[in-house]
Amino acid sequence: MELHPNPSSDYIFLSEMQSGESFEISNQLGIVVRKSILKNKKIDINTLPAGIYYIKTRDSISRFIKK
């Protein structure tokens, strides 16, 4: 999965996912902090505290940094 920008402070864009696909965002401790269905290729991460996160989809897991 390709996501950008990384690091980011507001949004991440997922270039290989389609609308309607589900995803989970977990923190470094493995705690799921968000679980949702993609409405467009953009995910709002503005409310997450700064840190390292993992986004899991049906096919892959990627790491991103929230500034």
FIZATOR-688481 format. One record per atom (N, C-alpha, C): residue in one letter; atom name; residue number from 1; x, y negated, z. Coordinates in nm, 4 decimals. Layout:
<kevos>
+------+------+------+----------+----------+----------+
! resn ! name ! resi !       px !       py !       pz !
+------+------+------+----------+----------+----------+
!    A !   CA !  NUM !        X !        Y !        Z !
...
+------+------+------+----------+----------+----------+
</kevos>
This chain:
<kevos>
+------+------+------+----------+----------+----------+
! resn ! name ! resi !       px !       py !       pz !
+------+------+------+----------+----------+----------+
!    M !    N !    1 !   0.0848 !   0.1168 !   0.0000 !
!    M !   CA !    1 !   0.0000 !   0.0000 !   0.0000 !
!    M !    C !    1 !   0.0894 !  -0.1232 !   0.0000 !
!    E !    N !    2 !   0.0558 !  -0.2202 !  -0.0816 !
!    E !   CA !    2 !   0.1280 !  -0.3468 !  -0.0864 !
!    E !    C !    2 !   0.0473 !  -0.4528 !  -0.0130 !
!    L !    N !    3 !   0.1105 !  -0.5169 !   0.0854 !
!    L !   CA !    3 !   0.0425 !  -0.6269 !   0.1527 !
!    L !    C !    3 !   0.1350 !  -0.7465 !   0.1571 !
!    H !    N !    4 !   0.0750 !  -0.8617 !   0.1498 !
!    H !   CA !    4 !   0.1529 !  -0.9865 !   0.1507 !
!    H !    C !    4 !   0.0635 !  -1.0991 !   0.1973 !
!    P !    N !    5 !   0.1133 !  -1.2114 !   0.2457 !
!    P !   CA !    5 !   0.2529 !  -1.2320 !   0.2837 !
!    P !    C !    5 !   0.2831 !  -1.1565 !   0.4124 !
!    N !    N !    6 !   0.4071 !  -1.1275 !   0.4326 !
!    N !   CA !    6 !   0.4506 !  -1.0566 !   0.5520 !
!    N !    C !    6 !   0.5872 !  -1.1103 !   0.5910 !
!    P !    N !    7 !   0.5967 !  -1.1857 !   0.7005 !
!    P !   CA !    7 !   0.4960 !  -1.2132 !   0.8036 !
!    P !    C !    7 !   0.3896 !  -1.3130 !   0.7584 !
!    S !    N !    8 !   0.2801 !  -1.3157 !   0.8338 !
!    S !   CA !    8 !   0.1683 !  -1.4046 !   0.8039 !
!    S !    C !    8 !   0.1078 !  -1.4571 !   0.9336 !
!    S !    N !    9 !   0.0360 !  -1.5686 !   0.9221 !
!    S !   CA !    9 !  -0.0304 !  -1.6224 !   1.0409 !
!    S !    C !    9 !  -0.1825 !  -1.6272 !   1.0262 !
!    D !    N !   10 !  -0.2329 !  -1.6234 !   0.9035 !
!    D !   CA !   10 !  -0.3770 !  -1.6367 !   0.8824 !
!    D !    C !   10 !  -0.4426 !  -1.5161 !   0.8149 !
!    Y !    N !   11 !  -0.3906 !  -1.4780 !   0.6982 !
!    Y !   CA !   11 !  -0.4504 !  -1.3712 !   0.6177 !
!    Y !    C !   11 !  -0.3425 !  -1.2800 !   0.5627 !
!    I !    N !   12 !  -0.3796 !  -1.1533 !   0.5404 !
!    I !   CA !   12 !  -0.2967 !  -1.0650 !   0.4612 !
!    I !    C !   12 !  -0.3805 !  -1.0189 !   0.3423 !
!    F !    N !   13 !  -0.3157 !  -0.9989 !   0.2323 !
!    F !   CA !   13 !  -0.3810 !  -0.9542 !   0.1097 !
!    F !    C !   13 !  -0.3351 !  -0.8132 !   0.0785 !
!    L !    N !   14 !  -0.4288 !  -0.7258 !   0.0490 !
!    L !   CA !   14 !  -0.3991 !  -0.5856 !   0.0187 !
!    L !    C !   14 !  -0.4260 !  -0.5624 !  -0.1294 !
!    S !    N !   15 !  -0.3203 !  -0.5469 !  -0.2054 !
!    S !   CA !   15 !  -0.3353 !  -0.5424 !  -0.3501 !
!    S !    C !   15 !  -0.3886 !  -0.4094 !  -0.4024 !
!    E !    N !   16 !  -0.3726 !  -0.3010 !  -0.3287 !
!    E !   CA !   16 !  -0.4105 !  -0.1698 !  -0.3821 !
!    E !    C !   16 !  -0.5409 !  -0.1157 !  -0.3253 !
!    M !    N !   17 !  -0.6076 !  -0.1911 !  -0.2382 !
!    M !   CA !   17 !  -0.7344 !  -0.1452 !  -0.1813 !
!    M !    C !   17 !  -0.8520 !  -0.2044 !  -0.2563 !
!    Q !    N !   18 !  -0.9623 !  -0.1340 !  -0.2531 !
!    Q !   CA !   18 !  -1.0853 !  -0.1788 !  -0.3168 !
!    Q !    C !   18 !  -1.1867 !  -0.2196 !  -0.2100 !
!    S !    N !   19 !  -1.2749 !  -0.3107 !  -0.2452 !
!    S !   CA !   19 !  -1.3835 !  -0.3475 !  -0.1539 !
!    S !    C !   19 !  -1.4612 !  -0.2220 !  -0.1165 !
!    G !    N !   20 !  -1.5015 !  -0.2148 !   0.0099 !
!    G !   CA !   20 !  -1.5766 !  -0.0997 !   0.0587 !
!    G !    C !   20 !  -1.4902 !   0.0043 !   0.1281 !
!    E !    N !   21 !  -1.3583 !  -0.0042 !   0.1132 !
!    E !   CA !   21 !  -1.2698 !   0.0904 !   0.1812 !
!    E !    C !   21 !  -1.2523 !   0.0485 !   0.3271 !
!    S !    N !   22 !  -1.2404 !   0.1459 !   0.4152 !
!    S !   CA !   22 !  -1.2234 !   0.1152 !   0.5573 !
!    S !    C !   22 !  -1.0754 !   0.1043 !   0.5927 !
!    F !    N !   23 !  -1.0491 !   0.0304 !   0.7005 !
!    F !   CA !   23 !  -0.9126 !   0.0149 !   0.7501 !
!    F !    C !   23 !  -0.9160 !  -0.0037 !   0.9003 !
!    E !    N !   24 !  -0.8018 !   0.0231 !   0.9640 !
!    E !   CA !   24 !  -0.7832 !  -0.0014 !   1.1069 !
!    E !    C !   24 !  -0.6533 !  -0.0780 !   1.1241 !
!    I !    N !   25 !  -0.6529 !  -0.1694 !   1.2190 !
!    I !   CA !   25 !  -0.5303 !  -0.2398 !   1.2568 !
!    I !    C !   25 !  -0.5000 !  -0.2017 !   1.4006 !
!    S !    N !   26 !  -0.3766 !  -0.1537 !   1.4237 !
!    S !   CA !   26 !  -0.3318 !  -0.1138 !   1.5576 !
!    S !    C !   26 !  -0.2126 !  -0.1982 !   1.5993 !
!    N !    N !   27 !  -0.1984 !  -0.2168 !   1.7298 !
!    N !   CA !   27 !  -0.0813 !  -0.2879 !   1.7798 !
!    N !    C !   27 !   0.0333 !  -0.1887 !   1.7989 !
!    Q !    N !   28 !   0.1445 !  -0.2352 !   1.8540 !
!    Q !   CA !   28 !   0.2618 !  -0.1495 !   1.8725 !
!    Q !    C !   28 !   0.2387 !  -0.0355 !   1.9700 !
!    L !    N !   29 !   0.1399 !  -0.0483 !   2.0561 !
!    L !   CA !   29 !   0.1093 !   0.0570 !   2.1521 !
!    L !    C !   29 !   0.0155 !   0.1624 !   2.0938 !
!    G !    N !   30 !  -0.0287 !   0.1412 !   1.9692 !
!    G !   CA !   30 !  -0.1201 !   0.2345 !   1.9048 !
!    G !    C !   30 !  -0.2660 !   0.2077 !   1.9349 !
!    I !    N !   31 !  -0.2946 !   0.0969 !   2.0008 !
!    I !   CA !   31 !  -0.4327 !   0.0613 !   2.0342 !
!    I !    C !   31 !  -0.4966 !  -0.0057 !   1.9129 !
!    V !    N !   32 !  -0.6109 !   0.0457 !   1.8710 !
!    V !   CA !   32 !  -0.6818 !  -0.0121 !   1.7576 !
!    V !    C !   32 !  -0.7421 !  -0.1455 !   1.8005 !
!    V !    N !   33 !  -0.7007 !  -0.2523 !   1.7323 !
!    V !   CA !   33 !  -0.7496 !  -0.3858 !   1.7667 !
!    V !    C !   33 !  -0.8552 !  -0.4351 !   1.6679 !
!    R !    N !   34 !  -0.8649 !  -0.3701 !   1.5547 !
!    R !   CA !   34 !  -0.9693 !  -0.4041 !   1.4582 !
!    R !    C !   34 !  -0.9942 !  -0.2840 !   1.3678 !
!    K !    N !   35 !  -1.1223 !  -0.2603 !   1.3417 !
!    K !   CA !   35 !  -1.1648 !  -0.1534 !   1.2525 !
!    K !    C !   35 !  -1.2773 !  -0.2115 !   1.1690 !
!    S !    N !   36 !  -1.2633 !  -0.2050 !   1.0374 !
!    S !   CA !   36 !  -1.3635 !  -0.2695 !   0.9530 !
!    S !    C !   36 !  -1.3611 !  -0.2102 !   0.8132 !
!    I !    N !   37 !  -1.4460 !  -0.2652 !   0.7295 !
!    I !   CA !   37 !  -1.4521 !  -0.2296 !   0.5878 !
!    I !    C !   37 !  -1.4099 !  -0.3518 !   0.5082 !
!    L !    N !   38 !  -1.3241 !  -0.3304 !   0.4117 !
!    L !   CA !   38 !  -1.2707 !  -0.4397 !   0.3311 !
!    L !    C !   38 !  -1.3812 !  -0.4985 !   0.2437 !
!    K !    N !   39 !  -1.3996 !  -0.6309 !   0.2555 !
!    K !   CA !   39 !  -1.5016 !  -0.6988 !   0.1751 !
!    K !    C !   39 !  -1.4414 !  -0.7610 !   0.0507 !
!    N !    N !   40 !  -1.3174 !  -0.7990 !   0.0606 !
!    N !   CA !   40 !  -1.2389 !  -0.8430 !  -0.0551 !
!    N !    C !   40 !  -1.0959 !  -0.8018 !  -0.0238 !
!    K !    N !   41 !  -1.0012 !  -0.8402 !  -0.0986 !
!    K !   CA !   41 !  -0.8642 !  -0.7934 !  -0.0754 !
!    K !    C !   41 !  -0.7927 !  -0.8735 !   0.0323 !
!    K !    N !   42 !  -0.8675 !  -0.9567 !   0.1060 !
!    K !   CA !   42 !  -0.8102 !  -1.0448 !   0.2071 !
!    K !    C !   42 !  -0.8642 !  -1.0079 !   0.3448 !
!    I !    N !   43 !  -0.7721 !  -0.9965 !   0.4431 !
!    I !   CA !   43 !  -0.8110 !  -0.9671 !   0.5816 !
!    I !    C !   43 !  -0.7670 !  -1.0836 !   0.6685 !
!    D !    N !   44 !  -0.8600 !  -1.1373 !   0.7446 !
!    D !   CA !   44 !  -0.8320 !  -1.2479 !   0.8362 !
!    D !    C !   44 !  -0.7648 !  -1.1923 !   0.9615 !
!    I !    N !   45 !  -0.6414 !  -1.2361 !   0.9870 !
!    I !   CA !   45 !  -0.5692 !  -1.1931 !   1.1073 !
!    I !    C !   45 !  -0.5469 !  -1.3106 !   1.2023 !
!    N !    N !   46 !  -0.6148 !  -1.4196 !   1.1779 !
!    N !   CA !   46 !  -0.5966 !  -1.5433 !   1.2538 !
!    N !    C !   46 !  -0.6179 !  -1.5244 !   1.4047 !
!    T !    N !   47 !  -0.7093 !  -1.4374 !   1.4443 !
!    T !   CA !   47 !  -0.7416 !  -1.4206 !   1.5865 !
!    T !    C !   47 !  -0.6483 !  -1.3242 !   1.6590 !
!    L !    N !   48 !  -0.5635 !  -1.2528 !   1.5861 !
!    L !   CA !   48 !  -0.4700 !  -1.1604 !   1.6508 !
!    L !    C !   48 !  -0.3555 !  -1.2373 !   1.7154 !
!    P !    N !   49 !  -0.3109 !  -1.1945 !   1.8325 !
!    P !   CA !   49 !  -0.1914 !  -1.2563 !   1.8910 !
!    P !    C !   49 !  -0.0683 !  -1.2244 !   1.8062 !
!    A !    N !   50 !   0.0348 !  -1.3064 !   1.8170 !
!    A !   CA !   50 !   0.1589 !  -1.2815 !   1.7441 !
!    A !    C !   50 !   0.2149 !  -1.1452 !   1.7841 !
!    G !    N !   51 !   0.2699 !  -1.0731 !   1.6872 !
!    G !   CA !   51 !   0.3284 !  -0.9425 !   1.7164 !
!    G !    C !   51 !   0.3388 !  -0.8568 !   1.5926 !
!    I !    N !   52 !   0.3748 !  -0.7323 !   1.6137 !
!    I !   CA !   52 !   0.3875 !  -0.6339 !   1.5056 !
!    I !    C !   52 !   0.2641 !  -0.5455 !   1.5083 !
!    Y !    N !   53 !   0.2060 !  -0.5227 !   1.3910 !
!    Y !   CA !   53 !   0.0841 !  -0.4441 !   1.3773 !
!    Y !    C !   53 !   0.0995 !  -0.3429 !   1.2640 !
!    Y !    N !   54 !   0.0121 !  -0.2437 !   1.2676 !
!    Y !   CA !   54 !   0.0081 !  -0.1410 !   1.1640 !
!    Y !    C !   54 !  -0.1331 !  -0.1374 !   1.1077 !
!    I !    N !   55 !  -0.1413 !  -0.1355 !   0.9755 !
!    I !   CA !   55 !  -0.2724 !  -0.1240 !   0.9123 !
!    I !    C !   55 !  -0.2801 !   0.0130 !   0.8468 !
!    K !    N !   56 !  -0.3854 !   0.0853 !   0.8809 !
!    K !   CA !   56 !  -0.4040 !   0.2213 !   0.8328 !
!    K !    C !   56 !  -0.5254 !   0.2264 !   0.7413 !
!    T !    N !   57 !  -0.5050 !   0.2852 !   0.6242 !
!    T !   CA !   57 !  -0.6143 !   0.3097 !   0.5305 !
!    T !    C !   57 !  -0.6263 !   0.4603 !   0.5119 !
!    R !    N !   58 !  -0.7125 !   0.4998 !   0.4262 !
!    R !   CA !   58 !  -0.7311 !   0.6426 !   0.4004 !
!    R !    C !   58 !  -0.6018 !   0.7080 !   0.3530 !
!    D !    N !   59 !  -0.5206 !   0.6332 !   0.2754 !
!    D !   CA !   59 !  -0.4030 !   0.6923 !   0.2116 !
!    D !    C !   59 !  -0.2685 !   0.6531 !   0.2703 !
!    S !    N !   60 !  -0.2626 !   0.5468 !   0.3510 !
!    S !   CA !   60 !  -0.1300 !   0.5010 !   0.3938 !
!    S !    C !   60 !  -0.1357 !   0.4187 !   0.5213 !
!    I !    N !   61 !  -0.0158 !   0.3943 !   0.5744 !
!    I !   CA !   61 !   0.0027 !   0.3070 !   0.6902 !
!    I !    C !   61 !   0.1129 !   0.2093 !   0.6548 !
!    S !    N !   62 !   0.0884 !   0.0796 !   0.6806 !
!    S !   CA !   62 !   0.1894 !  -0.0235 !   0.6556 !
!    S !    C !   62 !   0.2028 !  -0.1111 !   0.7780 !
!    R !    N !   63 !   0.3204 !  -0.1690 !   0.7935 !
!    R !   CA !   63 !   0.3481 !  -0.2559 !   0.9066 !
!    R !    C !   63 !   0.3451 !  -0.4009 !   0.8594 !
!    F !    N !   64 !   0.2924 !  -0.4890 !   0.9453 !
!    F !   CA !   64 !   0.3003 !  -0.6322 !   0.9162 !
!    F !    C !   64 !   0.3250 !  -0.7085 !   1.0452 !
!    I !    N !   65 !   0.3742 !  -0.8287 !   1.0288 !
!    I !   CA !   65 !   0.4064 !  -0.9144 !   1.1426 !
!    I !    C !   65 !   0.3113 !  -1.0332 !   1.1420 !
!    K !    N !   66 !   0.2474 !  -1.0561 !   1.2557 !
!    K !   CA !   66 !   0.1609 !  -1.1730 !   1.2736 !
!    K !    C !   66 !   0.2434 !  -1.2785 !   1.3428 !
!    K !    N !   67 !   0.2570 !  -1.3947 !   1.2788 !
!    K !   CA !   67 !   0.3335 !  -1.5061 !   1.3381 !
!    K !    C !   67 !   0.2501 !  -1.5788 !   1.4409 !
+------+------+------+----------+----------+----------+
</kevos>
